[in-house]
Amino acid sequence: QHPELEEALERDEEITNAEGEPMSPRLHVTLHTVVANQLLADEPPETWQTVQRLAGLGYDWHNVMHMIMRPVSDQVWRAMAEKQPFDPADYARRLAELPGDWPPPENLGPAPPAG
């Protein structure tokens, strides 16, 4: 999904994202994998339900993945920084709130090429 991250992944270094903030390509790709694994396992089922709902609103696959990655990363942060266990109810609630402040699909332009 992100061929532009390949070099940074090989060097295992952070990059600056489009918003000018540092980001870890390794963490980004890992979050993509977490969401994909949730979908493959249908666990929790709210993840696939959210994909269907957001796709029905006109969002493309890649933007849907990024939207879902936000509550996933929040759960990971809580687990790592605050030593809190995964909270399925909070996660389901956060999924239900999507797209939240995400731009409407017509403002996002075409999806980047798969890769």
KOLZAVO-563166 format. One line per field, with one value per residue: residue number from 1; x, y, z of N, C-alpha, C, CB in turn. Coordinates in pm, 1 decimal, padded with zeros to 6 digits. Glycine has a CB too. Layout:
BEGIN
k (NUM; ...)
n_c1 (X; ...)
n_c2 (Y; ...)
n_c3 (Z; ...)
ca_c1 (X; ...)
ca_c2 (Y; ...)
ca_c3 (Z; ...)
c_c1 (X; ...)
c_c2 (Y; ...)
c_c3 (Z; ...)
cb_c1 (X; ...)
cb_c2 (Y; ...)
cb_c3 (Z; ...)
//
This chain:
BEGIN
k (1; 2; 3; 4; 5; 6; 7; 8; 9; 10; 11; 12; 13; 14; 15; 16; 17; 18; 19; 20; 21; 22; 23; 24; 25; 26; 27; 28; 29; 30; 31; 32; 33; 34; 35; 36; 37; 38; 39; 40; 41; 42; 43; 44; 45; 46; 47; 48; 49; 50; 51; 52; 53; 54; 55; 56; 57; 58; 59; 60; 61; 62; 63; 64; 65; 66; 67; 68; 69; 70; 71; 72; 73; 74; 75; 76; 77; 78; 79; 80; 81; 82; 83; 84; 85; 86; 87; 88; 89; 90; 91; 92; 93; 94; 95; 96; 97; 98; 99; 100; 101; 102; 103; 104; 105; 106; 107; 108; 109; 110; 111; 112; 113; 114; 115)
n_c1 (00080.2; 00209.9; 00444.8; 00614.7; 00728.8; 00922.6; 01211.8; 01264.7; 01176.8; 01361.4; 01590.8; 01515.1; 01412.6; 01261.8; 01026.1; 00907.1; 00570.8; 00294.2; 00176.0; 00384.5; 00474.9; 00668.6; 00690.3; 00666.9; 00749.1; 00753.6; 00579.7; 00346.8; 00300.1; 00271.7; 00034.3; -00144.3; -00131.9; -00239.2; -00508.8; -00580.4; -00551.6; -00751.9; -00973.6; -00948.1; -00979.7; -01227.5; -01261.6; -01251.7; -01601.2; -01704.8; -01515.0; -01517.5; -01782.3; -01762.6; -01589.1; -01758.6; -01964.3; -01826.8; -01722.3; -01962.6; -02027.7; -01866.1; -01590.1; -01258.1; -01071.6; -00810.6; -00821.7; -01022.3; -00889.6; -00694.4; -00856.3; -00959.0; -00724.9; -00669.1; -00830.4; -00723.1; -00451.3; -00480.5; -00570.4; -00344.2; -00161.7; -00277.1; -00241.4; 00038.6; 00150.2; -00015.4; -00063.1; -00304.7; -00558.9; -00683.6; -00980.8; -01272.5; -01531.8; -01486.3; -01331.1; -01516.6; -01701.9; -01547.7; -01499.7; -01760.0; -01793.8; -01656.5; -01674.9; -01583.7; -01380.3; -01269.9; -01193.7; -01455.5; -01523.7; -01514.2; -01333.3; -01086.5; -00954.3; -00808.5; -00728.6; -00403.8; -00176.1; -00185.2; 00058.1)
n_c2 (-00119.9; 00117.8; 00216.0; 00434.1; 00432.7; 00244.2; 00278.9; 00409.9; 00213.1; 00011.2; 00136.0; 00166.1; 00404.6; 00708.5; 00921.3; 01231.8; 01312.9; 01411.2; 01616.7; 01733.3; 01612.5; 01386.8; 01040.7; 00686.9; 00460.2; 00181.7; 00133.6; 00233.4; 00055.2; -00175.1; -00117.8; -00118.8; -00393.3; -00499.3; -00414.3; -00546.9; -00813.0; -00822.9; -00802.8; -01034.3; -01233.3; -01171.6; -01046.9; -00799.8; -00824.3; -00575.3; -00433.2; -00514.7; -00445.7; -00172.0; -00114.4; -00180.1; 00008.4; 00257.3; 00232.6; 00230.8; 00495.7; 00606.1; 00611.6; 00513.6; 00201.9; 00230.5; 00471.2; 00400.0; 00198.5; 00358.0; 00521.5; 00334.2; 00256.0; 00458.8; 00434.8; 00184.8; 00244.3; 00411.6; 00229.3; 00066.0; 00253.3; 00306.4; 00056.3; 00031.1; 00274.2; 00346.1; 00111.7; -00025.5; -00268.9; -00404.4; -00254.6; -00362.2; -00249.2; 00029.2; 00041.9; -00048.7; 00157.7; 00376.4; 00298.3; 00316.0; 00589.6; 00678.5; 00835.8; 01053.0; 01336.1; 01309.0; 01400.9; 01447.6; 01190.3; 01290.2; 01494.6; 01382.7; 01287.3; 01065.1; 00727.3; 00619.1; 00429.7; 00073.3; -00127.0)
n_c3 (00000.0; 00043.8; -00131.0; -00121.2; 00124.3; 00130.4; 00118.7; 00364.9; 00537.4; 00484.5; 00583.5; 00838.4; 00960.0; 01082.3; 00908.8; 00767.3; 00764.3; 00542.8; 00680.6; 00805.6; 01032.9; 01238.0; 01154.5; 01199.2; 00964.6; 00996.4; 01213.6; 01095.3; 00878.7; 01030.2; 01169.9; 00953.7; 00904.2; 01141.6; 01122.7; 00884.6; 00970.2; 01165.4; 00999.6; 00841.2; 01034.0; 01122.6; 01366.3; 01591.2; 01496.2; 01441.0; 01303.5; 01029.8; 00976.5; 00999.6; 00786.5; 00571.1; 00609.1; 00583.9; 00324.7; 00189.9; 00219.3; 00036.3; 00065.6; -00024.9; -00021.2; 00093.5; 00241.1; 00420.2; 00562.1; 00686.3; 00845.9; 01028.9; 01144.5; 01322.3; 01571.4; 01638.4; 01680.5; 01899.1; 02092.4; 02109.5; 02208.1; 02460.8; 02577.4; 02581.1; 02691.3; 02903.4; 03027.4; 03002.1; 02945.7; 02631.8; 02526.6; 02432.9; 02410.9; 02406.2; 02175.8; 01979.9; 02003.3; 01917.0; 01653.7; 01556.3; 01555.7; 01337.3; 01014.7; 01163.8; 01198.8; 00952.7; 00615.7; 00367.1; 00119.8; -00143.8; -00128.1; -00107.7; -00331.4; -00582.1; -00486.2; -00371.6; -00580.5; -00553.0; -00386.6)
ca_c1 (00000.0; 00292.1; 00579.0; 00697.2; 00790.9; 01015.9; 01348.6; 01268.9; 01163.7; 01490.2; 01687.2; 01453.0; 01417.8; 01139.7; 01016.6; 00811.5; 00450.6; 00243.7; 00141.4; 00507.7; 00498.8; 00746.9; 00613.7; 00741.8; 00694.2; 00736.2; 00455.4; 00237.0; 00275.3; 00223.1; -00107.1; -00216.1; -00137.6; -00334.7; -00644.6; -00601.8; -00570.9; -00886.3; -01070.6; -00937.0; -01031.5; -01359.7; -01255.1; -01394.0; -01685.3; -01731.1; -01417.8; -01571.9; -01903.6; -01717.3; -01540.5; -01874.9; -02034.9; -01746.9; -01720.3; -02094.7; -02026.8; -01784.3; -01446.2; -01184.4; -01015.1; -00693.9; -00866.1; -01094.2; -00786.9; -00633.9; -00953.0; -00966.1; -00596.2; -00666.1; -00866.8; -00628.9; -00330.5; -00515.6; -00572.3; -00204.3; -00103.7; -00327.8; -00178.6; 00181.9; 00184.3; -00098.5; -00074.5; -00446.5; -00592.7; -00770.6; -01117.7; -01355.2; -01645.3; -01433.7; -01289.9; -01638.8; -01758.1; -01463.2; -01527.1; -01892.4; -01782.1; -01591.8; -01548.2; -01538.7; -01337.0; -01205.0; -01254.9; -01548.1; -01449.8; -01494.4; -01220.2; -00962.7; -00888.5; -00792.8; -00644.9; -00270.1; -00169.1; -00149.9; 00196.0)
ca_c2 (00000.0; 00238.2; 00200.2; 00549.4; 00407.6; 00132.7; 00314.7; 00436.4; 00083.8; -00057.5; 00203.6; 00166.7; 00541.2; 00786.6; 01019.3; 01337.7; 01289.4; 01525.0; 01723.6; 01784.1; 01546.2; 01263.2; 00916.2; 00562.9; 00375.5; 00045.8; 00133.5; 00253.9; -00072.1; -00268.7; -00088.1; -00174.9; -00538.2; -00526.6; -00400.3; -00656.8; -00936.1; -00816.8; -00831.2; -01175.7; -01316.5; -01118.9; -01026.4; -00799.7; -00809.0; -00433.1; -00379.7; -00536.4; -00364.9; -00034.3; -00109.2; -00177.3; 00135.8; 00365.5; 00213.3; 00274.1; 00642.0; 00648.2; 00611.7; 00403.8; 00101.9; 00278.2; 00567.8; 00324.6; 00137.1; 00462.5; 00563.0; 00229.6; 00253.2; 00559.1; 00373.9; 00077.4; 00303.7; 00459.8; 00113.7; 00026.4; 00354.0; 00281.4; -00066.0; 00049.8; 00389.7; 00353.2; -00024.9; -00059.3; -00378.1; -00373.3; -00226.9; -00387.3; -00156.7; 00157.3; 00025.3; -00052.1; 00293.1; 00461.3; 00260.0; 00368.4; 00734.5; 00709.5; 00896.1; 01160.0; 01458.5; 01274.5; 01474.9; 01370.4; 01117.4; 01370.5; 01586.5; 01305.9; 01256.0; 00921.2; 00649.2; 00592.5; 00296.4; -00037.7; -00167.6)
ca_c3 (00000.0; 00058.8; -00187.4; -00086.6; 00254.5; 00117.6; 00157.1; 00509.1; 00603.9; 00472.0; 00671.5; 00971.1; 01010.7; 01075.8; 00801.7; 00794.4; 00684.9; 00465.7; 00774.4; 00864.6; 01160.8; 01223.6; 01160.3; 01186.6; 00859.1; 01047.8; 01289.5; 01001.7; 00809.3; 01132.6; 01193.7; 00838.5; 00923.9; 01249.9; 01068.7; 00789.6; 01047.8; 01224.2; 00893.4; 00802.7; 01143.2; 01158.5; 01511.5; 01623.0; 01376.8; 01416.5; 01207.7; 00895.0; 00966.1; 00977.2; 00648.1; 00481.9; 00627.1; 00527.7; 00179.4; 00144.2; 00216.8; -00077.8; 00093.6; -00086.3; 00069.6; 00166.0; 00341.0; 00523.5; 00646.5; 00769.2; 00947.4; 01131.3; 01213.1; 01430.2; 01700.2; 01669.3; 01739.5; 02033.0; 02181.6; 02130.0; 02297.7; 02596.1; 02628.2; 02602.5; 02775.5; 03024.0; 03080.5; 03004.2; 02853.8; 02518.3; 02569.1; 02314.6; 02403.0; 02362.0; 02036.4; 01898.9; 02005.5; 01831.8; 01515.0; 01521.3; 01538.9; 01209.4; 00979.0; 01252.6; 01131.8; 00826.7; 00504.8; 00284.3; 00015.8; -00265.0; -00105.6; -00088.8; -00457.6; -00609.5; -00394.6; -00426.2; -00640.6; -00463.5; -00410.2)
c_c1 (00084.7; 00431.8; 00672.0; 00767.9; 00903.3; 01157.7; 01360.6; 01256.3; 01296.5; 01594.6; 01639.4; 01463.3; 01282.0; 01145.7; 00920.8; 00690.9; 00405.8; 00207.9; 00264.6; 00542.7; 00584.6; 00655.6; 00707.1; 00678.8; 00667.2; 00605.9; 00335.9; 00199.8; 00222.1; 00075.0; -00193.7; -00236.1; -00236.3; -00477.3; -00674.7; -00626.4; -00706.8; -00991.3; -01067.7; -00997.1; -01176.2; -01370.0; -01186.1; -01478.8; -01715.7; -01633.1; -01470.8; -01699.4; -01867.7; -01665.0; -01659.1; -01947.0; -01958.3; -01735.9; -01853.9; -02107.9; -01939.8; -01635.3; -01380.4; -01117.2; -00902.8; -00732.1; -00944.3; -00993.8; -00725.7; -00729.4; -00956.8; -00835.1; -00591.3; -00711.1; -00777.2; -00506.1; -00359.3; -00518.8; -00430.4; -00136.8; -00147.5; -00259.5; -00032.9; 00211.2; 00109.4; -00120.8; -00220.4; -00472.7; -00680.0; -00912.8; -01210.2; -01471.1; -01599.0; -01393.5; -01412.4; -01703.2; -01679.6; -01481.4; -01660.1; -01889.2; -01717.2; -01696.7; -01503.1; -01501.3; -01263.3; -01271.7; -01353.1; -01472.9; -01424.2; -01379.2; -01085.8; -00889.3; -00874.1; -00701.8; -00507.6; -00266.5; -00129.1; -00006.5; 00249.5)
c_c2 (00126.6; 00218.6; 00316.7; 00532.1; 00304.4; 00166.7; 00338.7; 00307.0; 00008.0; 00003.0; 00207.5; 00304.7; 00608.5; 00880.2; 01128.9; 01314.6; 01418.1; 01643.7; 01782.1; 01722.1; 01421.3; 01141.4; 00798.0; 00478.6; 00232.4; 00035.5; 00147.8; 00122.9; -00176.5; -00243.5; -00133.6; -00325.2; -00575.4; -00519.2; -00514.2; -00788.1; -00938.2; -00853.7; -00978.6; -01267.9; -01281.9; -01100.5; -00894.9; -00775.7; -00663.2; -00372.5; -00395.0; -00455.3; -00219.0; -00017.0; -00096.0; -00042.3; 00250.5; 00353.9; 00257.8; 00425.5; 00696.9; 00652.0; 00492.1; 00318.8; 00159.5; 00380.5; 00500.5; 00259.2; 00240.7; 00511.1; 00462.9; 00221.8; 00352.6; 00498.8; 00255.4; 00137.0; 00359.9; 00345.6; 00065.3; 00123.8; 00329.4; 00160.1; -00041.8; 00159.7; 00390.1; 00216.9; -00068.4; -00174.7; -00327.9; -00359.2; -00243.6; -00289.3; -00019.0; 00151.6; 00026.0; 00086.6; 00385.2; 00427.5; 00319.8; 00519.2; 00774.3; 00742.5; 01011.4; 01283.9; 01432.2; 01352.4; 01387.0; 01304.5; 01200.8; 01469.3; 01514.2; 01276.5; 01106.1; 00854.8; 00630.0; 00452.7; 00192.4; -00076.9; -00228.4)
c_c3 (00000.0; 00001.7; -00151.9; 00048.0; 00246.9; 00164.1; 00307.5; 00588.0; 00600.3; 00566.5; 00816.0; 01035.0; 00998.4; 00955.5; 00847.3; 00704.3; 00615.2; 00554.1; 00842.8; 00998.4; 01138.8; 01231.0; 01140.8; 01076.4; 00908.4; 01128.2; 01196.0; 00930.4; 00907.7; 01161.6; 01077.3; 00858.1; 01033.6; 01197.8; 00971.6; 00864.0; 01116.5; 01119.7; 00853.4; 00907.9; 01178.8; 01309.7; 01541.9; 01497.2; 01343.9; 01316.1; 01065.6; 00874.7; 00937.3; 00836.3; 00552.8; 00489.9; 00561.6; 00375.9; 00119.1; 00138.9; 00103.5; -00052.9; 00026.8; 00021.5; 00155.3; 00272.7; 00453.1; 00617.9; 00740.0; 00877.0; 01061.9; 01209.3; 01328.4; 01563.3; 01737.7; 01737.6; 01878.4; 02134.1; 02210.9; 02226.3; 02441.6; 02658.2; 02665.4; 02705.2; 02907.9; 03089.4; 03096.7; 02908.3; 02738.8; 02569.3; 02448.7; 02300.2; 02354.8; 02215.4; 01944.6; 01892.4; 01912.9; 01684.2; 01468.8; 01496.5; 01406.4; 01103.8; 01067.3; 01174.9; 01000.7; 00713.3; 00426.2; 00168.4; -00109.4; -00250.5; -00097.6; -00217.7; -00474.6; -00508.2; -00455.8; -00486.0; -00537.8; -00488.7; -00292.5)
cb_c1 (-00091.4; 00301.6; 00570.0; 00611.9; 00685.9; 01020.0; 01393.9; 01157.2; 01052.4; 01540.5; 01712.8; 01518.6; 01523.8; 01118.5; 00968.5; 00874.4; 00337.4; 00122.5; 00044.4; 00497.8; 00364.5; 00856.2; 00501.5; 00744.9; 00789.8; 00857.2; 00455.6; 00274.5; 00405.2; 00306.3; -00126.6; -00138.7; 00000.9; -00315.3; -00661.7; -00480.2; -00459.9; -00914.7; -01042.7; -00790.8; -00943.3; -01471.8; -01181.0; -01424.6; -01815.2; -01724.4; -01281.1; -01600.1; -01987.1; -01609.1; -01456.7; -01972.3; -02055.7; -01608.1; -01691.4; -02201.5; -01977.5; -01827.0; -01419.5; -01079.5; -00963.5; -00593.4; -00951.3; -01187.2; -00677.2; -00590.1; -01092.8; -00998.0; -00484.1; -00755.9; -01011.6; -00588.3; -00275.1; -00651.4; -00655.6; -00127.4; -00144.4; -00480.2; -00188.0; 00250.1; 00155.2; -00232.2; -00002.6; -00533.2; -00664.7; -00761.6; -01130.0; -01409.2; -01715.1; -01314.6; -01209.6; -01739.1; -01758.1; -01315.6; -01529.3; -01992.5; -01702.5; -01503.9; -01555.6; -01420.9; -01248.5; -01212.1; -01145.8; -01661.8; -01525.5; -01622.1; -01242.4; -00993.0; -00751.9; -00737.5; -00709.7; -00161.1; -00070.4; -00244.3; 00281.5)
cb_c2 (-00000.4; 00277.6; 00186.6; 00674.7; 00361.2; 00086.9; 00439.1; 00534.0; 00000.1; -00050.7; 00345.5; 00061.4; 00622.2; 00866.3; 00953.3; 01479.6; 01234.7; 01483.4; 01671.6; 01930.5; 01509.0; 01254.6; 00914.9; 00485.3; 00372.4; 00005.1; 00246.4; 00361.7; -00123.9; -00255.4; 00061.3; -00147.1; -00592.6; -00427.1; -00263.4; -00671.2; -00951.2; -00675.5; -00743.2; -01212.8; -01301.0; -01213.1; -01142.9; -00692.5; -00884.2; -00355.7; -00451.2; -00686.4; -00375.2; 00004.3; -00236.0; -00291.6; 00165.0; 00366.2; 00064.5; 00217.4; 00696.2; 00780.9; 00609.6; 00457.8; -00017.4; 00338.6; 00675.7; 00217.2; 00071.9; 00579.9; 00578.3; 00093.2; 00282.5; 00679.2; 00328.3; -00000.5; 00414.6; 00530.8; 00000.0; 00021.8; 00496.0; 00260.7; -00178.1; 00083.2; 00518.2; 00415.0; -00034.9; 00063.5; -00491.3; -00483.1; -00083.2; -00527.6; -00144.7; 00198.5; -00106.0; -00154.8; 00349.5; 00445.9; 00105.8; 00336.4; 00792.6; 00591.3; 00942.6; 01114.1; 01538.0; 01120.9; 01529.0; 01461.0; 00992.5; 01445.8; 01665.3; 01177.2; 01323.3; 00899.1; 00512.1; 00607.5; 00295.0; -00159.5; -00055.9)
cb_c3 (00118.4; 00205.5; -00338.4; -00083.8; 00353.6; -00025.4; 00080.9; 00549.7; 00537.7; 00326.7; 00622.3; 01061.9; 00936.0; 01206.4; 00667.5; 00771.2; 00773.8; 00385.4; 00879.3; 00880.7; 01229.8; 01332.8; 01053.4; 01321.3; 00740.1; 01135.7; 01393.7; 00898.8; 00741.1; 01262.9; 01217.6; 00706.1; 00958.0; 01366.4; 00997.9; 00694.8; 01151.9; 01281.6; 00770.9; 00779.6; 01266.7; 01108.2; 01580.8; 01728.9; 01395.5; 01547.4; 01222.2; 00871.4; 01095.8; 01078.0; 00613.7; 00517.3; 00776.9; 00590.2; 00143.9; 00234.4; 00350.4; -00121.3; 00245.9; -00185.8; -00009.6; 00069.3; 00275.6; 00459.8; 00559.9; 00682.6; 00885.9; 01067.2; 01115.1; 01394.3; 01696.1; 01540.5; 01648.4; 02030.2; 02120.1; 01994.5; 02253.4; 02593.6; 02524.3; 02470.6; 02701.2; 02990.2; 03215.2; 02966.9; 02929.1; 02407.7; 02630.1; 02319.5; 02540.7; 02447.8; 02018.5; 01956.5; 02148.9; 01870.9; 01500.4; 01632.1; 01653.1; 01162.6; 00841.7; 01335.8; 01224.0; 00800.4; 00410.6; 00230.5; -00022.4; -00299.2; 00022.6; -00020.0; -00465.2; -00750.0; -00362.5; -00316.6; -00757.2; -00483.7; -00451.0)
//
